[in-house]
Amino acid sequence: MIMILLMVAIIVAIIIFFKYSDSKLLNGIFLPEKIEGTGIEPVEASLALGDEGKAISRLNPIGRAEFNGKEVEVTCRDGFTEAGASLKIVRLEQGRVTVRIINNQ
């Protein structure tokens, strides 16, 4: 008896789902068919080995630097440096930017 009731409940649920699948109620629950938008641009897309920039924050050894007008998180191969130091990109790998100090101001 329980199996029959369970089967009937499942069939009724399927019928209700398909009957109201285009309703505003379910549109608020489910995502739209097409999602438009842009993802985050990979760091490597706007940078290249040898690009030169400036440290925006203190690098100890990780900090922020600006290259080609874009602010990125970098790791300094030479260790610590203060903001304003000139940097050069020596490695780009999997979203990580490694730099070396050109001139420490």
C-alpha positions, 0 to 999 in steps of 0.5 A: 500500500505504501509503495502505491502511495509513493508511486502516485505521489511521484507521478503527481509531483512530475505532472505538477512540475511540468505543468508549472515549469514556465510559471513565474514561481519556478522562474525564481527558483531555477536559473535562466537558460542563458547566462551572459557575462564575462569572467575574470581576465587571467593575469597572464593575458595582460602581462609578459615576461620582461614587463617593467612596473612599480611596487604599489605596496611594500613587498615582503615578499608578496605585495601589489605592483602596477604593470601596464596600468593594471594592479596585480599581486606579485611575489618578489624573488629578491625578498623585501622592498618598499613601495615605489621600487622598479620591478621587472617580471621574471616569471608568469605561472598559473596566475602567479607573477614573480618579479625582481627588483631593478631599482629600489627607491 
